Amino acid sequence: MAAIDTKTRYQGVFARHQVGCALGDGKRCNCIPSYFGVVWDREGHRHRKTAHLARAIAARDARADLSEALRKGELPRAGVEVSLGDAYDKFIEAARGGVALNKWRRRYRPRSVEDLESVRPHLPDSLKRRRPDDLKRGDLQALVDKLSAKGLSGSRVRTVINGLRSFYTWAQDHELARHDPAQRVKLPATDAKPRERVATPAEFASLLSALSRQTPKERENKTPRTPRAALRDSVPYALAAYATARRQEIRVLDWRHVDLELAAVELAADEEGRKPGGSWRVVPLAAPLRSLLRQEWLAQGRPKQGKVCPPRRNSKSGLIALATVQKRVHERWRDLKLKPIGLHEARHTAATWLDHAGISPKVASQIMGHKTPEYKSGAARITLDRYTHVLPGELERARELLNAFLAERLGDRKAAL
């Protein structure tokens, strides 16, 4: 859904509501809007806009300054000398330096900047040489069709167009474009495969146990499988299945955020702390995960800080390459005649276990890090979203329920202790 603009009490000043604001559903605004002023340029036959500001009164003053500059003829024509390629490079530089902000009016995270940088190689020279203001919706729709015909995935094509949308928001604020041709471009399907692979507790435990076994090729070459290597491959999967951790949360997890005594872990989407939108959360440690983390903590020399899953080699980002880990683990499972499971499928497995353990949807949604909780059929959404709260002690109770469920399915009641 596109952002919504509404009038304010100041003439020519509008409020830009965030994507997902309840105003789009005919309800009261539930976001923190930004404000901008608009002035009609008679000579240029178009509207001029101010930058987006935090307060309406600031946008009113900025509009007055813009109107005065327009009257004196001090404003440049939009995009006269700057090509799309050069302007996009300036946008990337501004995003990397924290000057260009995202739709939440926050600095772009390093991963987001990488996504923006990945857009440029997909822009043909014929587009990069043109002015940003000269591109039309049809030009970008043709780009979508061309990229799809080349075999790019739907998600990658969406990344390209979403990057251009972010660029044009910045370009309009800097008088480099009058419109956003990417706004109404039809995007391809993400062609994502459904996540149907869910492992039982016993199956998942056997998959982790198999990581310490030699493959037929290793036995033939008499190559030993070290317990240390098996443990390092097990921990990311255990975090995904037993703690519902996402890939980025696994990569940035630090020992400072793991409490083995209290049996809890703090998960966040970035190293700076908390992702906009509230993905930071405390997750109780199930018994199998607590045991694996203690083994890894001892193997690393009882560190007080540092990555729980460090990279094996020197890494530019300093973070583990989970795609490489998953590829290596899947090859080992296939060699051992076992059915592989992906890291995100392990997280889906975690959600299934929480449900089968009898943990309430509200508590499960908090453990999973979802903004809107998954609720069971027949449950009133307003009750879950607004009137249901997580009481003190519920996370600890969830850990006990999950441990009991895992112990029952594994046939080992002692694992729940």
N, C-alpha and C positions, 0 to 999 in steps of 0.2 A: 504494500500500500504506500502511495506517495505521501510526502509531507503535506500538511494543510496550512494555508495562510488565512488569517482572519484579521478583520479591521480592529483598530484600537481607537481610543477616544481622541488621539492626535491625528490631524489631517495628514494623509500620505504616509502614515506609519502602520506597519502590519506586524502581526505576530506569526512566526513560523513554528508550528507545532511539530514535535518529533514523530518519526515514523512509529506507528503502533499506538498513538495517543487515542484515548477512548472517544475523543471528539469525532473521529472518523466513523464511529458506530452510533452517532447521534446522542452520545452521553456527554457528561461534563468532562472538561479537560483534566487529565491526570498526569501531565508532563510538565517540564520546565521549558517554556518556549524561548526562542531568541527573537529579537526585534530588528527590523530594518526599515529604512525610509525609501520612498520612491518619488522621483521627480521626472516630469515629462520634458524631454529634450525636443523642442520644436524643430530645431535645425537638423537634428539627426533622425527625427521622426521615430523616436523610441523612448522607452523609459530608462532612466538611470537609477541604480540602486546603491545604497550604502552597504557597508559591511554589516554582518549580523552581530548584534550587541546584546548584552545580558539584560538591559533595562529599556523600557519603552521611552523614558525621558531622554536617555542617551541617544537612542535612535532618532528622536525628534530633533535634538541638537545637531546630530550628524547630517540629517536631511537639510537643515537650514544651511549648514556649511556647504553641502553639495549644491544646493540651489544657488548660493552666492557664487561658487566657483563656476557654475554653468553660465550664470549671467555675465561673468567677466571673461568667458571664453577660455578658461584655464584647464578644461578637461580635455584629455587626448581622445582621439577616435579609437574605438575598441579594436584591438588586434590588428592594427595597420601594419606593423613591421615584424611582429612576432609570429613564427610558424607554430603549428601544433607540436612538433617535436621539441622545439626550444622551450615552449611554454610548459610542456609536460616535464621536461628536465628541471625547470625552476620549481614546479609543484613538488616533485620528488625531494628536491633539496630542502624546500620549506617544510615538508612533512617529516623528513629526517631530523631537522633541527628543532622541531616542536613548534614551528610558526603556523603552519597549516594544521587545522584541527579537524577531527572526525565529526560525524553527525551528532555525537553527544557533547561536542565542544570540548573534547579532551585530546591530549597528544596521541598520535598514532603509535601503537605498540610496534616493536621491531618486526614482528611477524607480519603485521599489516603493511608496513613499509616494503617488506620483501614482496608481498603480493602486488603492491602498486608498481614496483620496479619490474615485475614479471610481465606487465602489460606491454611495455614498450617494444619488445622484440616481435610482438604479434601485430604491430601497426605497420602497414605497408608504407613505403616511401612516398607513394602518391598522396597519402593522407597526411603524413608528417610534414610535407612541404607546404600544405595549405594553412590558411589562417584558421584558428579555432572557430571563429564566427562564421566561416564559410561552409562548414560541414553541416549537412542536413541529416534528418532522421534516416532517409533512404540510404545514405552513404554508410552509416553504421549498421543498418539492417543487412546491407550487402556484405559488410565485413563479417557479421555473425554467420551468414550463409556460407561464406568462403571458408571460415575457420572450421565450421562443422563439416564441410565437404572434405577438408584436409584430414579429418579424423580426430580433431580435438574433442575431448570429453565435454559434456554439457556443463559440468562444474567449472572447467577451465575457461570456457567461453563466457560464462557468467562472471568469472573473476575479471576478465578483460573489460566487459561492459560496465561492471560496478566500479572498476578503477577509473574509467572515463567519466562516470557520473560524479565521482568524488572530485575529479579534476575540474569538471565544468562548474561545480559549486564554488570551488576556489577561484576559477577564472572569472566568473561573474562578479565576485567580490572585488577583483582587481581590474575590472573594466577590460578584460581580454576577450570577453564573449557576452553576447546579449541573451542567449538562450542555451538550453541544454538539449542537444539533439539525441542524447543517449537516454533521456528520461522515459520515453515511451517505446523503446526498442523491444521487440518480442524476443524473449530469451528461449533457448532450447531446453528440453527436459534434462534434468540432471542425470538421467539414466543410471541412478544409483541402484545397486543390487539390494534387495530386501535382506535384512539381517535375520536369518532364520536359524542360524547355528547357535544352539544353546546346549551347554554341557551340564550333566548332572554333577552333584558334588563329588561322587566317587570317580566319574570319568575325568573331571578336571584334576583331581588329586593324582590320578594315574598319569595324566599328561605331564604334570610337573615332575612327577617321580621319574618319568621316562627320560627327562633331560639329562639325567646322570648316567644313563645307560650308553654303552657303545653301539654305534651303528654297525651293520655288517661290513661296511667299507673300513671302518676304524679297526674292527677285529682282524680283518684281513691284513691291514698294514701295521697291526700291533701298535696303534696309536691310542694311548690312554685318554680317557675322558676325565678331566680333573673335577673334583667336587666344587672348586671355586668357580669354574666356568659355568657349571650347571646352576649354581646358586645365582650368579649374575643374570642368567637368562630367565630364571624363575621369578625374580622379584618384580619386574614390570608386569608380568601376567598376573601375579598374585595381587598387586595393587589394583589392577583393572577389575578382577573378578571378586575379590573380597572387600575392596574399599571403593568400588565404582569410579575409580580414577580415570580421567580422560588422558589422552596422549600427552598434551602439553602439561598437564598437572603432574604426570609421572616424570617428565623431563626436568621440571624446575623444582621438584620436591627436595627440600633441604632437611638435614637431620635436626635442625633447630625446631622444625615443625612436627617432629615425631616424638611422642611421649610413650615409651614402652611401659612405664610404670602405671600410668593412667589408662593405657591401652586406647589411645586416640591419636589421630593424625589430622593436621590442618592442610587442606588442599586449596591451591590457588592457581589461576590460569597464567600468571606471569610472575617473574621474579621480584617485581616491585611491590607485589602484595595482592591487590584485589582488582579483578577485571570489572569495568563498568557494567552494571547489571547484576552484580552480586553473586558471582560464581564461587567465591571463597566460602568454604564451609568446613566444619569439624565432622570427621567421620570416625565412628568407633572401630577399633581393630578387632576383627574376628580372630579366633584362636589360631587358625593355620597361618594367617598373615603375620600375626604378632610373633609367632615362632620363626618364620622366615626372616622377618626384619631384624630380630635379635641376632640370628646367625650372620646376617650381612653386616650388622653393626659391629659385631665382634671381629669379623673377617677384615673390616676396614680399620681396626685398631681403636674401637670405642670413640669415634669422633664426636665432637660437640657441634660441629657444623660441617657443611659440605654436601654435595649432591648424594642422595640416596642411591641413584642410578647414574654413576659417572660415566663419561665416554671412555671407550677402551683405548682410543688413540687421541692425540692432540686434535682438538676440534676448535674451529674458528669461533663458534658460538659458545663453546664450553659445555654443550648439552649433548646427551646421548642421542644417537641416530636410531630411533625406534623402528623405522622402516627396515633398516639393516638387521636389527635384532629379530624382527618378525620373520623376515625372509630366511635367516639362518635357522631359527627355531622350526619354521614350517618344513624346511628341507629335512631336518633331523626327524621330525614326526613322521614324514612320509617314508623315510628310509626304514623307520621302525614299524611301518604298516599301521600307523595311527592317523585318525582324521584330524587335521589341524583346526585350530580356532584362532581367529584374529583378535587383536587387542580390543577393538570396539565391540566385537561379538562377545568377548569376555565381560565387558561392561553390561551388555544386554543380558548375559547370564546372571550377573549380579542382581539386576532388577527382577529377574524371574525368581531368584532365591529369596529375595526380600518379600516378595508376594507370597510364596509358598511357606515362608516362615511365620506368616501371620502378622507381619508388621504393617501398621496402618498406612494408608496411602499418603497422608500428610507427613508422617515421619519419614517414609521412604522417599518422598519428593525432596525433603531437606537433605537426606543422605546422598541422593543422586545429584543434587545441585541444580534442580529444575526450578525455574521461576514459577511456573504454573504446575501444580501437582497433578500427577496422573490419578484419576479417581475411578473407583469401581462402578460398574453399571448400576444405575439406580441411585447413586449418591448425588445429592444436590450440590451443584458446583458452588453456589453462593455460600453454602455451609463450609465447604473445604477451603475456599479461597479467602473468605472474610471472617467467619465465625469459629473456625477450627484453628487451634494454636497448639504448638508443641510444648507440652508441660515439662517442667523440670524432671529429669530422670528418665525421660522417654528414650533418649539416645542410648543410655546404658541398658535399658530394658530391650531395645532393639538388638544390641550386641548379644545379650543373653539368648534372645529368641533365635537369632541367626546361628549362634554357636550350637544351640540345642538341635536346630534343624540339620546343620552340617554333621553333627555327631551321629544323629539318628540315621542319616543317609549313608554315612561312612561306616556305620555299624560299630562306632567307638564312642561310647558315652563319656569316656574320660576326656575327650577332646573339648568338651564343653566347659571343663573346669578351668 
